[in-house]
Amino acid sequence: MIRHLCKLVWNRKKANALTAFQIFISFLLVFITVSYGVFKIDNYRQPLGFSYEDRWVVGFRPDKTKQPDSKAEAPSRRQVYQALEEFDWVESVAALGFGTIPYRPFYMYPYVVDGQMVAMGGVSDELRQTLDLDLVSGRWFGEEDDFLYSEPLVINQRLSEALFGSEDPIGQQVEQWVRDDEDLRIIGVVSDYRRSGELSDPGFFVFHRLNEGEERGNFLVHVRPGTPLAAQEQIFKRLRAMAPWFTVDVTPLAEHRASAFKLTLVPLFALGVVSVLVLGMVALSLSGVLWQRTTLRTEEIGLRRALGGPAASIYAQLTGEILVVASIGVIAGLLLVLQLPLLELLDYTGGIYALSIALAALIIYGLVIVCSLYPGRLACRIRPVEALHHE
């Protein structure tokens, strides 16, 4: 049966070439869209490493358009802590560098491990409690680090495995990162810290400790559940009273998360729209081609019915022919897709890669079968007597 269908397709190779090419382009486009979507879903399923609910990001930095009073002093980080902790609905406060703020624009530090950039950010001792970080080994930053000669670092578990494998990283020095007389020592490991959010690629992250005089521009406040957003105004007034020449902005971390989701999903949405439009055009083209073939083969189908051919066999033949044509396009697309990992154009894992290929092929074959339903129904309804009137 398959051999017979291949012969029929070959005999109409010129007419089938355009259909196969359309299937080829559709398969490639669907594969790109599906693989990107599956990759993001797989990322979303992995641990985030911190909690974002009931966390507010407070920006408190000098306003370049305003001149401070010559006698006024900028508030210290400890003073900002005390001002924020005066509110009953504040659980904890931490300072952090811009490179550590979750869901903010992408930021990388010029360290490389296994060909992958390593993100790095400064934090105060309170960040672990404020963000609910999961410490799996060693310890977090503390007052004892004030007396250390070396600079303490806390890394995520993925980076620990890349640097040291199964060895204990605590107390280890990352030799390739050392510059001049620096002594960088790892004191702890957290399960993960996916700064760019749930949809971001799992990567490497390094925390370093902020000194007391560093970074008073960004703070993270953990508020009690149910705290109204009107409380943001209280923070704004309290900090502005401390330094009128400073700008203050308070934003829930959930809003940063929503913005990051939108930014990440825009490419997926665009690919999805293009894929749907292309598949729609291919569906119209397939339906038209199959309807035309059914009309031109009325005599052949009528004679087969007159000789006792069942309607199901006629429908199977018409559907089988278009499936063979679709298989040519899918196989051609598959041969091209299989080259992408070799050219290092895709870095998906084997499971995501195989699942994306399977889903793309399933979508294409499903579309072909759906498009063949109505023309196949028309063919099955042709009566033998219609072949006698066919010219």
C-alpha positions as CSV (number, residue, x, y, z in Angstrom):
1,M,0.0,0.0,0.0
2,I,2.8,2.4,1.0
3,R,4.7,1.5,-2.2
4,H,1.7,2.2,-4.3
5,L,1.1,5.6,-2.6
6,C,4.7,6.5,-3.2
7,K,4.3,5.7,-6.9
8,L,1.2,7.9,-7.1
9,V,3.0,10.8,-5.4
10,W,6.0,10.4,-7.7
11,N,3.8,10.4,-10.8
12,R,2.6,13.8,-9.7
13,K,5.9,15.1,-8.4
14,K,5.7,18.5,-10.0
15,A,2.3,19.1,-8.4
16,N,3.4,17.7,-5.0
17,A,6.7,19.6,-4.9
18,L,5.1,22.9,-3.8
19,T,3.0,21.2,-1.1
20,A,6.1,19.4,0.2
21,F,8.0,22.7,0.3
22,Q,5.1,24.3,2.3
23,I,5.2,21.5,4.8
24,F,9.0,21.8,5.0
25,I,8.8,25.6,5.9
26,S,5.9,24.9,8.3
27,F,7.7,22.2,10.1
28,L,10.8,24.4,10.7
29,L,8.7,27.3,12.0
30,V,6.6,25.1,14.2
31,F,9.7,23.4,15.6
32,I,11.3,26.7,16.5
33,T,8.1,27.9,18.2
34,V,7.5,24.6,20.0
35,S,11.1,24.2,21.2
36,Y,11.2,27.7,22.6
37,G,7.9,27.2,24.4
38,V,9.0,23.8,25.8
39,F,12.3,25.2,26.9
40,K,10.5,28.1,28.8
41,I,8.1,25.6,30.4
42,D,11.0,23.4,31.5
43,N,12.7,26.5,33.0
44,Y,9.5,27.4,34.8
45,R,9.3,24.0,36.5
46,Q,12.8,24.3,38.0
47,P,13.3,25.8,41.5
48,L,13.6,29.6,41.6
49,G,15.7,29.8,44.7
50,F,14.0,32.7,46.5
51,S,10.5,34.0,47.4
52,Y,9.0,37.0,45.7
53,E,5.7,37.3,47.5
54,D,5.3,40.3,49.9
55,R,8.7,41.7,48.9
56,W,9.1,45.3,47.9
57,V,12.1,46.9,46.1
58,V,12.9,50.3,47.5
59,G,15.1,52.6,45.5
60,F,16.7,55.4,47.5
61,R,19.4,57.4,45.7
62,P,20.5,61.0,45.2
63,D,18.5,63.1,42.7
64,K,20.9,64.6,40.2
65,T,18.6,67.5,39.5
66,K,18.6,68.7,43.1
67,Q,21.4,70.1,45.2
68,P,21.7,68.9,48.8
69,D,22.1,71.2,51.8
70,S,25.8,71.8,52.3
71,K,25.4,70.9,56.0
72,A,23.2,67.8,55.4
73,E,24.7,64.4,55.4
74,A,23.5,61.5,53.3
75,P,21.8,58.9,55.5
76,S,23.8,55.7,56.1
77,R,22.6,52.3,55.3
78,R,22.0,51.6,59.0
79,Q,19.8,54.7,59.3
80,V,17.7,53.6,56.4
81,Y,17.3,50.2,58.0
82,Q,16.1,51.8,61.2
83,A,13.7,54.0,59.4
84,L,12.1,51.1,57.5
85,E,12.0,48.7,60.5
86,E,10.0,51.3,62.5
87,F,6.9,50.2,60.5
88,D,5.0,47.4,62.2
89,W,4.3,45.6,58.9
90,V,8.0,45.3,58.0
91,E,9.4,41.8,58.7
92,S,13.0,42.4,57.5
93,V,15.1,44.7,55.4
94,A,18.2,44.0,53.3
95,A,20.5,46.1,51.0
96,L,21.6,44.7,47.6
97,G,23.4,45.8,44.6
98,F,21.7,46.4,41.2
99,G,23.1,43.1,39.9
100,T,21.3,41.2,42.6
101,I,17.8,42.7,42.3
102,P,15.5,39.9,41.1
103,Y,13.6,40.3,37.8
104,R,15.6,43.4,36.7
105,P,17.3,43.8,33.3
106,F,19.9,41.2,32.5
107,Y,23.3,41.8,34.2
108,M,26.4,39.7,34.0
109,Y,29.8,39.8,35.6
110,P,33.0,39.1,33.5
111,Y,33.6,35.7,35.0
112,V,33.3,32.6,32.7
113,V,32.9,29.0,33.8
114,D,32.6,26.2,31.1
115,G,31.9,28.9,28.5
116,Q,29.0,30.4,30.4
117,M,29.0,33.8,32.0
118,V,28.7,34.1,35.8
119,A,26.3,36.7,37.3
120,M,27.5,38.4,40.5
121,G,25.9,40.8,42.9
122,G,26.6,42.4,46.3
123,V,24.2,41.8,49.3
124,S,24.0,42.6,53.0
125,D,23.9,40.0,55.7
126,E,20.1,40.3,56.0
127,L,19.3,39.2,52.4
128,R,19.1,35.5,53.2
129,Q,16.3,36.1,55.6
130,T,14.6,38.7,53.5
131,L,14.5,36.6,50.3
132,D,14.2,33.2,52.0
133,L,17.3,31.8,50.3
134,D,17.8,28.1,50.7
135,L,21.3,27.5,52.1
136,V,22.4,23.9,51.4
137,S,26.0,24.0,52.5
138,G,28.3,26.2,54.6
139,R,27.0,29.5,56.0
140,W,25.7,32.9,55.0
141,F,27.5,36.2,55.5
142,G,27.8,37.5,59.1
143,E,29.6,39.8,61.4
144,E,32.5,37.3,61.6
145,D,33.4,38.2,58.1
146,D,34.5,41.6,59.2
147,F,37.7,40.1,60.6
148,L,38.5,37.8,57.7
149,Y,41.5,38.6,55.4
150,S,39.8,36.9,52.5
151,E,36.7,38.1,50.7
152,P,33.8,35.7,51.4
153,L,31.6,34.4,48.5
154,V,28.4,32.4,48.4
155,I,27.6,30.6,45.2
156,N,24.7,28.6,43.9
157,Q,24.8,24.8,43.7
158,R,25.0,24.7,39.9
159,L,28.2,26.7,39.9
160,S,29.6,24.6,42.8
161,E,29.2,21.5,40.7
162,A,30.7,23.1,37.6
163,L,33.8,24.3,39.6
164,F,34.4,21.5,42.0
165,G,32.3,18.6,41.0
166,S,31.5,16.4,44.0
167,E,34.1,18.1,46.2
168,D,33.2,20.2,49.1
169,P,33.5,23.9,47.9
170,I,33.6,25.4,51.4
171,G,36.9,27.2,52.0
172,Q,37.9,26.7,48.4
173,Q,39.4,29.5,46.4
174,V,38.4,30.1,42.7
175,E,41.9,30.5,41.3
176,Q,40.8,31.7,37.9
177,W,39.0,34.6,39.4
178,V,41.9,35.9,41.6
179,R,43.4,39.2,40.6
180,D,46.4,40.8,42.2
181,D,46.4,40.1,45.9
182,E,42.7,39.1,46.2
183,D,41.8,36.1,48.3
184,L,38.3,35.0,47.3
185,R,37.0,32.2,49.5
186,I,33.7,30.3,49.2
187,I,31.9,30.1,52.6
188,G,28.4,28.9,51.5
189,V,26.3,27.4,48.8
190,V,22.6,28.1,48.1
191,S,20.4,25.8,46.1
192,D,19.9,28.4,43.4
193,Y,19.3,32.1,42.6
194,R,17.6,32.6,39.3
195,R,17.8,36.4,39.3
196,S,16.1,36.8,35.9
197,G,13.0,34.8,37.0
198,E,11.3,31.5,36.4
199,L,11.5,31.6,32.6
200,S,15.2,32.4,32.5
201,D,17.9,29.9,31.8
202,P,19.3,28.2,34.9
203,G,22.8,29.7,35.3
204,F,25.6,30.6,37.7
205,F,25.4,33.2,40.4
206,V,27.9,34.5,43.0
207,F,27.0,36.7,46.1
208,H,29.6,38.9,47.6
209,R,29.3,40.8,50.8
210,L,28.6,44.5,50.9
211,N,30.6,46.5,53.3
212,E,28.9,48.9,55.7
213,G,29.7,51.9,53.6
214,E,28.6,50.4,50.3
215,E,25.3,50.5,48.5
216,R,22.5,52.4,50.1
217,G,20.6,52.9,46.8
218,N,18.6,49.6,46.7
219,F,16.8,47.9,49.5
220,L,14.5,44.9,49.7
221,V,11.7,45.0,52.2
222,H,9.8,41.9,53.4
223,V,6.4,43.0,54.5
224,R,3.7,41.0,56.3
225,P,1.1,39.2,54.1
226,G,-1.9,41.4,53.4
227,T,0.0,44.7,53.8
228,P,-1.9,47.3,51.6
229,L,-0.1,49.0,48.8
230,A,-1.0,52.3,50.5
231,A,1.9,51.5,52.9
232,Q,4.2,52.4,50.0
233,E,3.3,56.0,50.5
234,Q,4.4,55.8,54.1
235,I,7.8,54.5,53.1
236,F,8.1,57.3,50.5
237,K,7.3,60.0,53.0
238,R,9.6,58.6,55.7
239,L,12.6,58.4,53.4
240,R,12.0,61.7,51.7
241,A,11.9,63.3,55.2
242,M,15.4,61.9,55.8
243,A,16.9,63.3,52.6
244,P,14.7,65.6,50.5
245,W,17.3,65.6,47.7
246,F,17.0,61.9,47.3
247,T,14.6,60.1,44.9
248,V,12.4,57.3,46.4
249,D,10.6,54.6,44.5
250,V,8.8,51.6,45.9
251,T,7.8,48.7,43.7
252,P,6.4,45.3,44.7
253,L,8.7,42.5,43.4
254,A,5.6,40.9,42.0
255,E,5.4,43.8,39.5
256,H,9.0,43.3,38.4
257,R,8.1,39.6,38.0
258,A,5.1,40.4,35.8
259,S,7.2,42.8,33.6
260,A,9.9,40.1,33.2
261,F,7.3,37.6,32.2
262,K,5.9,39.9,29.5
263,L,9.3,40.7,28.2
264,T,10.2,37.0,27.9
265,L,6.9,35.9,26.4
266,V,6.8,38.6,23.7
267,P,9.1,36.6,21.3
268,L,7.1,33.4,22.0
269,F,3.9,35.2,21.3
270,A,5.3,36.7,18.1
271,L,6.5,33.3,16.9
272,G,3.1,31.8,17.8
273,V,1.2,34.3,15.8
274,V,3.5,33.8,12.8
275,S,3.2,30.0,13.1
276,V,-0.6,30.2,13.3
277,L,-0.8,32.4,10.2
278,V,1.6,30.2,8.2
279,L,-0.3,27.0,9.3
280,G,-3.6,28.7,8.3
281,M,-2.3,29.4,4.8
282,V,-0.9,25.9,4.5
283,A,-4.3,24.5,5.6
284,L,-6.1,26.5,3.0
285,S,-3.7,25.4,0.4
286,L,-3.9,21.8,1.3
287,S,-7.7,21.9,1.4
288,G,-7.8,23.5,-2.0
289,V,-5.3,21.0,-3.5
290,L,-7.2,18.0,-2.1
291,W,-10.6,19.4,-3.3
292,Q,-9.2,20.0,-6.8
293,R,-7.7,16.5,-6.9
294,T,-11.0,15.0,-5.8
295,T,-12.9,16.9,-8.5
296,L,-10.4,15.9,-11.3
297,R,-10.5,12.2,-10.2
298,T,-14.3,11.9,-10.2
299,E,-14.2,9.3,-13.1
300,E,-11.5,7.2,-11.4
301,I,-13.3,7.3,-8.0
302,G,-16.7,6.5,-9.6
303,L,-15.3,3.5,-11.5
304,R,-13.7,2.2,-8.3
305,R,-17.0,2.5,-6.5
306,A,-18.7,0.7,-9.4
307,L,-16.3,-2.2,-9.1
308,G,-17.1,-2.5,-5.4
309,G,-14.4,-0.4,-3.9
310,P,-15.5,0.7,-0.4
311,A,-15.7,4.4,0.5
312,A,-13.2,3.8,3.4
313,S,-10.4,2.6,1.0
314,I,-10.9,5.6,-1.3
315,Y,-10.7,7.9,1.7
316,A,-7.6,6.1,3.0
317,Q,-5.9,6.4,-0.4
318,L,-6.5,10.2,-0.7
319,T,-5.4,10.8,2.9
320,G,-2.4,8.4,2.4
321,E,-1.2,10.3,-0.6
322,I,-1.1,13.7,1.1
323,L,0.5,12.1,4.2
324,V,3.3,10.8,2.0
325,V,3.8,14.3,0.6
326,A,3.8,15.7,4.1
327,S,6.3,13.1,5.2
328,I,8.7,14.3,2.5
329,G,8.5,17.9,3.8
330,V,8.8,16.7,7.5
331,I,11.8,14.5,6.7
332,A,13.6,17.3,4.9
333,G,12.9,19.6,7.8
334,L,14.1,17.0,10.2
335,L,17.4,16.6,8.4
336,L,18.0,20.3,8.7
337,V,16.9,20.4,12.4
338,L,19.3,17.6,13.3
339,Q,22.2,19.8,12.1
340,L,21.4,22.6,14.6
341,P,23.0,21.0,17.7
342,L,26.1,20.2,15.6
343,L,26.3,23.8,14.5
344,E,25.8,24.9,18.2
345,L,22.7,26.9,17.2
346,L,20.6,25.2,19.9
347,D,21.7,24.4,23.5
348,Y,18.6,22.5,24.5
349,T,18.9,19.3,26.4
350,G,18.2,16.0,24.6
351,G,14.8,15.6,26.2
352,I,13.6,19.1,25.2
353,Y,15.0,18.6,21.7
354,A,13.4,15.3,21.1
355,L,10.0,16.4,22.6
356,S,10.0,19.5,20.4
357,I,10.6,17.4,17.2
358,A,7.8,15.0,18.2
359,L,5.3,17.8,18.9
360,A,6.2,19.7,15.7
361,A,5.7,16.5,13.6
362,L,2.5,15.8,15.5
363,I,1.1,19.2,14.7
364,I,2.0,19.0,11.0
365,Y,0.5,15.5,10.6
366,G,-2.6,16.5,12.6
367,L,-3.1,19.6,10.3
368,V,-2.8,17.4,7.2
369,I,-5.3,14.9,8.5
370,V,-7.8,17.6,9.4
371,C,-7.4,19.2,6.0
372,S,-8.1,15.9,4.3
373,L,-11.4,15.3,6.1
374,Y,-13.7,17.4,3.9
375,P,-12.2,16.4,0.5
376,G,-12.1,12.8,1.6
377,R,-15.8,13.0,2.6
378,L,-16.6,14.5,-0.9
379,A,-14.8,11.6,-2.5
380,C,-16.6,9.0,-0.5
381,R,-20.0,10.5,-1.6
382,I,-19.2,10.1,-5.3
383,R,-21.7,7.6,-6.8
384,P,-20.8,5.2,-9.6
385,V,-23.3,6.8,-11.9
386,E,-21.4,10.1,-11.8
387,A,-18.5,8.5,-13.6
388,L,-20.8,7.8,-16.6
389,H,-21.6,11.5,-16.9
390,H,-18.0,12.6,-16.5
391,E,-16.3,14.1,-19.6
